[in-house]
Amino acid sequence: MSDLTRPASARVPASLLIRPAEARDAEAVAAIYNEGIRGRGATFETTERSGDDVLRWLAPSGRLPRPFLVAERGDQILGWVRASEYRSRECYDGVAEFSVYVASNARGRGVLVVMNDWIHAAHSLTKTSTTAIQTFMSPLRGVVGVATYGKNDFYNNPEWKHTSQSEFDVANVTKLPRVDIVFACADMPADLIDASVTNGAKGIVIAGVGNGNMNKASLDAAVNAAKKGVVVVRSSRVATGNVGRNVEVNDDESGFIASDELNPQKSRILLSLALLKQRSKAEIQNLFTTY
């Protein structure tokens, strides 16, 4: 078992410190706990706690020490975890009840990338330069916040489904379905799409021109691929923008999926996950608008 009484610096971002709770944390811990009481989703407790109550939690009790840790960034306590005595009988010494609480302003944001004090959501983030330090940008949606002098200032919450909200489960998956990306150009040969189908691709993402378009020969090949059961997603090689359904191409007639805001790389990942189970094209299209 891991030693939960020491900072877990190897398991968390460098900017986040996991350390034992101290008396100076009592008010912040109580405030986070009271958010859980008011939210009614984390506890059956109805009476809010004070800093003095938390100080009593910090006092030694029982025959064995119980870990009580806080997550700190800068001078902000973002969450805490505590193991408490389960029963007073000696036979229960190795058993504990545990609580995990996260501050409301640190919840529900999904995967974030923080670079050079800018906080990006994974949905919109893209790399814009091969070597520049300020390479990560969110050109379509903008940053979700900034990190200034050790404090996070969030402008908004990413609205797309993510993490624990996701219906995807890869716990027992050893291999994802094959999904190819085909890059469109002015004289794009149709045999690139045919080769993907022949070699067993279950899905194809077209990195199209403009609004996910392609030349007629490739469009015909993509339609034939869709008729054979290969899921074809129209994305764009353009750095930013939305690939709209039935805009430049009739997706309903062609049997295509429009990538919405996802670039070809992210479209490939989402399609690979979508193909882990049988889904209709309408269901797959809905995934691209909700993720």
C-alpha positions as CSV (number, residue, x, y, z in Angstrom):
1,M,0.0,0.0,0.0
2,S,1.2,3.5,-0.8
3,D,2.3,5.8,2.0
4,L,-0.5,8.3,2.0
5,T,1.0,10.4,4.7
6,R,3.7,12.0,2.5
7,P,3.4,14.3,-0.5
8,A,2.6,12.3,-3.6
9,S,4.7,14.4,-5.9
10,A,5.3,11.5,-8.3
11,R,1.6,11.1,-8.9
12,V,0.3,14.7,-9.4
13,P,1.2,17.8,-11.4
14,A,4.1,19.7,-10.1
15,S,1.9,22.7,-9.5
16,L,-0.4,20.7,-7.2
17,L,0.9,19.7,-3.7
18,I,-0.6,16.8,-1.8
19,R,0.3,17.1,1.9
20,P,-1.0,16.3,5.3
21,A,-3.7,18.6,6.6
22,E,-2.7,21.2,9.2
23,A,-4.5,23.4,11.6
24,R,-4.2,26.4,9.2
25,D,-6.3,24.4,6.6
26,A,-9.3,24.0,8.9
27,E,-11.5,26.9,7.5
28,A,-10.8,25.9,3.9
29,V,-11.6,22.3,4.6
30,A,-14.8,23.2,6.3
31,A,-15.9,25.5,3.5
32,I,-15.3,22.7,0.9
33,Y,-17.2,20.2,3.1
34,N,-20.1,22.6,3.5
35,E,-20.4,22.9,-0.3
36,G,-20.9,19.1,-0.3
37,I,-23.6,19.4,2.4
38,R,-25.4,22.1,0.5
39,G,-25.1,20.2,-2.8
40,R,-26.7,17.1,-1.3
41,G,-24.7,14.8,-3.6
42,A,-21.8,13.7,-1.4
43,T,-23.1,13.2,2.2
44,F,-26.2,12.5,4.3
45,E,-25.0,15.2,6.7
46,T,-27.3,18.2,7.1
47,T,-25.4,20.3,9.6
48,E,-22.6,22.5,8.3
49,R,-19.2,22.3,9.9
50,S,-16.9,25.0,11.3
51,G,-13.1,25.3,11.4
52,D,-13.2,24.2,15.0
53,D,-15.0,21.0,13.9
54,V,-12.2,20.3,11.5
55,L,-9.6,20.9,14.1
56,R,-11.2,18.1,16.1
57,W,-10.8,15.8,13.1
58,L,-7.1,16.7,13.1
59,A,-6.7,15.6,16.7
60,P,-5.2,12.1,17.1
61,S,-7.9,9.4,17.8
62,G,-8.0,5.7,17.9
63,R,-5.1,3.3,18.1
64,L,-3.8,3.9,14.5
65,P,-3.0,7.1,12.6
66,R,-5.4,7.9,9.9
67,P,-4.3,9.9,6.8
68,F,-5.9,13.3,6.3
69,L,-4.6,15.1,3.2
70,V,-5.2,18.3,1.3
71,A,-4.6,19.2,-2.3
72,E,-3.0,22.7,-2.5
73,R,-2.1,24.9,-5.4
74,G,-0.4,28.2,-4.4
75,D,-2.3,29.2,-1.3
76,Q,-5.6,27.6,-2.4
77,I,-7.0,24.4,-0.9
78,L,-8.7,22.6,-3.9
79,G,-9.8,19.4,-2.1
80,W,-9.1,17.0,0.7
81,V,-9.3,13.3,1.6
82,R,-9.7,11.9,5.1
83,A,-9.8,8.4,6.5
84,S,-11.7,8.1,9.8
85,E,-12.4,5.4,12.3
86,Y,-15.0,2.9,11.1
87,R,-15.7,1.2,14.5
88,S,-14.2,1.6,18.0
89,R,-13.6,-2.2,18.4
90,E,-10.0,-3.3,18.1
91,C,-10.8,-5.8,15.3
92,Y,-11.7,-2.9,13.0
93,D,-8.3,-1.2,13.4
94,G,-7.4,-1.9,9.8
95,V,-10.7,-0.6,8.5
96,A,-11.5,3.0,7.8
97,E,-14.2,5.1,6.3
98,F,-12.9,7.7,3.9
99,S,-14.2,11.0,2.4
100,V,-13.0,12.8,-0.7
101,Y,-14.2,16.4,-1.4
102,V,-13.2,18.8,-4.1
103,A,-13.9,22.5,-4.1
104,S,-16.7,23.5,-6.5
105,N,-14.4,25.8,-8.5
106,A,-12.1,22.9,-9.2
107,R,-14.7,20.4,-10.4
108,G,-16.2,19.4,-13.7
109,R,-13.6,20.8,-16.1
110,G,-12.3,17.6,-17.6
111,V,-8.8,17.3,-19.0
112,L,-6.9,20.6,-18.9
113,V,-3.6,21.7,-20.2
114,V,-1.8,24.5,-18.5
115,M,1.1,26.1,-20.4
116,N,2.7,29.5,-19.9
117,D,-0.1,30.5,-17.4
118,W,-2.9,29.7,-20.0
119,I,-5.5,27.1,-19.1
120,H,-6.9,25.2,-22.1
121,A,-9.6,22.6,-22.4
122,A,-8.6,19.4,-24.2
123,H,-11.5,19.8,-26.7
124,S,-10.3,23.0,-28.3
125,L,-6.5,22.8,-27.7
126,T,-4.2,22.5,-30.7
127,K,-0.5,22.8,-31.3
128,T,0.2,25.7,-33.7
129,S,4.0,25.7,-34.0
130,T,6.7,23.1,-34.3
131,T,9.1,24.7,-31.9
132,A,7.6,27.9,-30.4
133,I,7.1,27.8,-26.6
134,Q,3.7,29.4,-26.9
135,T,2.6,26.6,-29.3
136,F,-0.6,25.5,-27.5
137,M,-3.6,27.6,-28.5
138,S,-7.4,27.3,-28.4
139,P,-8.2,29.3,-31.5
140,L,-11.9,28.5,-31.7
141,R,-13.1,28.6,-28.1
142,G,-10.2,30.4,-26.4
143,V,-8.7,29.6,-23.0
144,V,-10.9,28.6,-20.1
145,G,-8.8,30.5,-17.7
146,V,-5.4,31.7,-16.6
147,A,-3.0,30.8,-13.8
148,T,-1.6,33.9,-12.2
149,Y,0.8,34.0,-9.2
150,G,-0.3,30.6,-8.1
151,K,-4.0,31.1,-8.4
152,N,-6.3,29.8,-11.1
153,D,-8.9,32.2,-12.6
154,F,-11.5,30.4,-14.6
155,Y,-13.5,32.2,-17.3
156,N,-15.9,29.3,-18.1
157,N,-16.5,25.6,-17.8
158,P,-16.0,23.4,-20.9
159,E,-19.5,22.3,-21.9
160,W,-18.6,19.0,-23.6
161,K,-18.9,15.6,-22.1
162,H,-15.7,14.2,-20.6
163,T,-14.0,11.9,-18.1
164,S,-16.6,10.4,-15.7
165,Q,-19.5,11.6,-17.8
166,S,-18.3,9.5,-20.8
167,E,-20.0,6.3,-21.9
168,F,-16.7,4.9,-23.1
169,D,-15.0,2.1,-21.2
170,V,-11.5,0.9,-22.3
171,A,-10.7,-1.0,-19.1
172,N,-10.6,-4.3,-21.0
173,V,-9.7,-3.0,-24.5
174,T,-6.4,-4.2,-25.9
175,K,-6.8,-2.9,-29.4
176,L,-8.9,-0.1,-30.9
177,P,-10.6,-0.5,-34.3
178,R,-8.5,0.7,-37.2
179,V,-9.3,4.3,-38.3
180,D,-7.2,6.0,-41.0
181,I,-6.7,9.7,-41.8
182,V,-6.6,10.6,-45.4
183,F,-5.3,14.1,-46.2
184,A,-7.1,15.9,-49.0
185,C,-5.4,17.9,-51.8
186,A,-6.4,19.3,-55.2
187,D,-5.6,16.2,-57.2
188,M,-6.3,13.7,-54.4
189,P,-6.4,10.2,-55.8
190,A,-9.4,8.1,-54.9
191,D,-7.2,5.0,-54.4
192,L,-6.0,6.3,-51.0
193,I,-9.6,5.8,-49.7
194,D,-9.9,2.4,-51.5
195,A,-6.6,1.2,-50.0
196,S,-7.9,2.0,-46.5
197,V,-11.0,0.0,-47.1
198,T,-9.1,-2.9,-48.7
199,N,-6.7,-3.1,-45.8
200,G,-9.4,-3.3,-43.1
201,A,-10.1,0.2,-41.9
202,K,-13.3,0.4,-39.9
203,G,-13.4,4.1,-40.2
204,I,-11.8,6.9,-42.3
205,V,-11.4,10.5,-41.4
206,I,-11.0,12.8,-44.3
207,A,-8.8,15.8,-43.6
208,G,-10.6,17.8,-46.2
209,V,-10.2,21.2,-47.7
210,G,-12.2,24.1,-46.3
211,N,-15.4,22.8,-44.8
212,G,-14.3,19.2,-45.0
213,N,-14.6,18.9,-48.8
214,M,-12.8,16.8,-51.4
215,N,-12.7,16.3,-55.2
216,K,-15.3,14.3,-57.0
217,A,-13.3,11.2,-57.4
218,S,-12.5,11.0,-53.7
219,L,-16.1,11.9,-52.8
220,D,-17.4,9.0,-54.9
221,A,-14.8,6.6,-53.3
222,A,-15.9,7.8,-49.8
223,V,-19.5,7.2,-50.6
224,N,-18.7,3.7,-51.8
225,A,-16.7,3.1,-48.6
226,A,-19.7,4.2,-46.5
227,K,-22.0,1.8,-48.4
228,K,-19.6,-1.0,-47.4
229,G,-20.1,-0.2,-43.7
230,V,-16.9,1.9,-43.2
231,V,-17.7,5.0,-41.1
232,V,-16.5,8.1,-43.0
233,V,-16.0,11.3,-41.0
234,R,-15.4,14.7,-42.8
235,S,-13.0,16.9,-40.9
236,S,-10.8,19.7,-42.1
237,R,-7.0,20.3,-42.6
238,V,-7.8,23.9,-41.7
239,A,-6.5,25.0,-38.3
240,T,-9.8,26.3,-37.0
241,G,-13.5,26.2,-37.7
242,N,-16.6,24.0,-37.7
243,V,-17.3,21.3,-40.3
244,G,-21.0,21.6,-40.6
245,R,-23.3,18.8,-41.5
246,N,-24.9,19.0,-45.0
247,V,-23.2,22.3,-45.7
248,E,-20.8,21.7,-48.7
249,V,-21.5,18.0,-48.9
250,N,-24.9,16.2,-48.5
251,D,-23.9,14.0,-45.5
252,D,-27.4,12.5,-45.3
253,E,-27.3,11.1,-48.9
254,S,-23.6,10.2,-48.7
255,G,-23.8,8.4,-45.3
256,F,-21.0,10.6,-43.8
257,I,-20.4,12.0,-40.3
258,A,-19.4,15.7,-39.9
259,S,-16.7,16.3,-37.3
260,D,-18.2,19.5,-35.9
261,E,-15.2,21.2,-34.1
262,L,-12.8,18.3,-33.9
263,N,-9.7,18.3,-36.0
264,P,-8.7,15.1,-37.9
265,Q,-6.5,13.8,-35.1
266,K,-9.2,14.2,-32.4
267,S,-11.8,12.9,-34.8
268,R,-9.8,9.7,-35.3
269,I,-9.6,9.1,-31.5
270,L,-13.3,9.7,-31.0
271,L,-14.3,7.5,-33.9
272,S,-12.0,4.7,-32.7
273,L,-13.8,4.8,-29.3
274,A,-17.2,5.0,-31.0
275,L,-16.5,1.9,-33.0
276,L,-15.9,-0.3,-29.9
277,K,-19.6,-1.1,-30.0
278,Q,-22.3,-1.2,-32.6
279,R,-23.7,2.3,-33.1
280,S,-25.9,3.9,-35.8
281,K,-24.6,6.7,-37.9
282,A,-27.0,9.1,-36.1
283,E,-25.6,8.0,-32.8
284,I,-22.0,8.5,-33.9
285,Q,-22.9,11.9,-35.3
286,N,-24.3,12.8,-31.9
287,L,-21.0,11.8,-30.2
288,F,-19.2,14.3,-32.4
289,T,-21.5,17.1,-31.3
290,T,-21.4,16.2,-27.6
291,Y,-17.6,15.6,-27.3
